[in-house]
Amino acid sequence: MERVNRFGTTSDMVIQEIEHDGVLKLLAIDAKGLYLTTPERVGAIMADVNRYGVDRRQTLELLQSRGLSPAEIFEANKDKIKVVGLQERKKINPLKASKRGL
């Protein structure tokens, strides 16, 4: 069984490379939106601090300053978003549940 890293960045989350201030960054996507990370964080076992510890508005502003549309990029790549740990649950009617003692 494949182990899923819920807090890291995997290669299938990466959209494209972007050079910013002379440093190579990777534009990636998750359920919260777009963010920039570094190549050494992709595929690492540990959590990606660029995913959780950075203000994502900076990423949006950078993309807009380069004439790119963050909304269009997100929509075009939302199939890369993995939903982990959420399972579809059967809805329970509260009236029936109360009669069954649930």
C-alpha positions as CSV (number, residue, x, y, z in Angstrom):
1,M,0.0,0.0,0.0
2,E,1.4,3.4,-1.0
3,R,1.9,5.8,1.9
4,V,0.5,9.3,1.2
5,N,2.2,12.4,2.5
6,R,-0.6,14.8,3.3
7,F,1.7,17.8,4.2
8,G,4.4,17.5,1.6
9,T,4.6,18.4,-2.1
10,T,4.7,15.6,-4.6
11,S,5.9,15.8,-8.2
12,D,2.3,15.4,-9.5
13,M,1.3,18.6,-7.7
14,V,3.9,20.7,-9.6
15,I,2.5,22.9,-12.4
16,Q,5.6,24.7,-13.8
17,E,9.0,26.1,-13.0
18,I,9.3,29.9,-12.3
19,E,12.5,31.9,-11.8
20,H,12.1,34.5,-9.1
21,D,14.9,36.7,-7.9
22,G,17.4,34.4,-9.7
23,V,16.2,31.3,-7.8
24,L,14.3,28.4,-9.4
25,K,10.9,27.9,-7.8
26,L,8.1,25.5,-8.6
27,L,4.5,26.5,-8.9
28,A,2.4,23.8,-7.2
29,I,-1.3,23.3,-6.3
30,D,-3.3,21.9,-3.4
31,A,-6.8,22.2,-2.2
32,K,-6.0,25.6,-0.7
33,G,-4.7,27.0,-4.0
34,L,-1.4,27.8,-5.7
35,Y,1.9,28.2,-3.9
36,L,5.7,28.3,-4.7
37,T,8.1,25.7,-3.4
38,T,11.7,24.7,-4.1
39,P,12.9,21.6,-6.0
40,E,14.4,20.0,-2.9
41,R,11.0,20.0,-1.1
42,V,9.3,18.0,-3.8
43,G,9.1,14.3,-2.9
44,A,10.5,14.9,0.6
45,I,9.1,12.9,3.4
46,M,8.7,15.9,5.7
47,A,6.1,18.6,5.4
48,D,6.8,21.4,2.9
49,V,7.2,24.6,4.9
50,N,6.6,26.5,1.6
51,R,3.2,25.0,1.5
52,Y,2.1,25.8,5.0
53,G,4.4,28.6,6.3
54,V,4.2,31.2,3.6
55,D,1.5,33.8,2.7
56,R,0.0,32.6,-0.6
57,R,-1.0,36.1,-1.5
58,Q,2.7,36.6,-2.5
59,T,2.4,33.8,-5.0
60,L,-0.8,35.3,-6.5
61,E,0.8,38.7,-6.7
62,L,3.9,37.3,-8.4
63,L,1.8,35.5,-11.0
64,Q,-0.3,38.6,-11.7
65,S,2.9,40.7,-12.1
66,R,4.0,38.4,-14.8
67,G,0.7,38.7,-16.6
68,L,-0.6,35.3,-15.6
69,S,-4.1,34.6,-14.2
70,P,-4.0,32.6,-10.9
71,A,-7.7,31.8,-11.3
72,E,-7.1,30.3,-14.8
73,I,-4.0,28.4,-13.7
74,F,-5.9,27.0,-10.8
75,E,-8.9,25.9,-12.9
76,A,-6.7,24.3,-15.6
77,N,-4.8,22.3,-13.0
78,K,-7.4,21.5,-10.3
79,D,-7.3,17.8,-11.4
80,K,-3.9,17.6,-9.7
81,I,-5.4,18.2,-6.3
82,K,-5.5,15.1,-4.1
83,V,-8.2,14.8,-1.4
84,V,-6.7,12.6,1.3
85,G,-8.6,11.1,4.2
86,L,-12.0,12.2,3.2
87,Q,-14.4,9.4,2.6
88,E,-17.9,9.7,1.4
89,R,-20.1,8.9,4.3
90,K,-23.7,7.9,4.2
91,K,-26.0,10.6,5.5
92,I,-28.1,9.7,8.5
93,N,-31.6,11.0,9.0
94,P,-31.5,12.4,12.5
95,L,-35.2,11.5,13.1
96,K,-34.6,7.8,12.3
97,A,-31.3,7.8,14.2
98,S,-33.0,9.0,17.3
99,K,-35.5,6.1,17.1
100,R,-32.7,3.6,16.7
101,G,-30.7,4.9,19.6
102,L,-27.8,6.1,17.4
